[in-house]
Amino acid sequence: MSVVEIDERGRMTIPERLGIKKTKAIVIPAGSYFITIPLSKTPEREAERWLPTNRERKELKVEAEKLAREDAVNRAKRRHQL
């Protein structure tokens, strides 16, 4: 575990000993704290090890986009924006 300081622009420096440099990360808000998950440069290849599937990448992308659209519409309806 590391304690980091967040500056006035919302930036933080990850300690060097964690070995995370020049990468993108997912930041998940979780109440009064957040979780940071570093992404590899080829996340689909990394996921193949723990998320096996026989479906093609293009098919998975189409399905993900469809679900994202449905979720966006449902959220807009709940907020009475549609």
Disulfide bonds with the S-S distance in Angstrom:
none
